[in-house]
Amino acid sequence: MFEGTKEMPGNFQVPMLLLAILMYSTQQSAKMFPALLEHLKGGGKVGEALQDVKKMKLYEPEYAELVNWIKPIITHQWFPMKEKQFLEWIPKVSRFSFDLGKIAEPNN
């Protein structure tokens, strides 16, 4: 269920965050989304990657600025820090970027 109900929260938070990152900086997301996918596919945790982008081998200062921007969102108890959701949504959200289209799932 995407939107959710009072009794059963939806899973809209992850795609909304990813879209916000994409809109914040297409250049940063063009590096961050593939790095996050690789991190997660390697068994890494989404929380550690989003709170310390060096875990994704992203060292530029603008990524630290991005982390500071999203930290209030991702540290709330209601935000789902589930690797499976990020693995599902990164390719789908990537369709909305020319730079990231190559990691989008085909025919979905």
Protein Blocks (a to p, Z undefined) as FASTA:
>chain_A
ZZbpfklccfklmmmmmmmmmmmommlmmmmmmmmmmmmmnopafklmmmomklnopabf
klmmmmmmmmmmmmpmklccbfklmmmmmmmmmmmpfklmmmpcehZZ
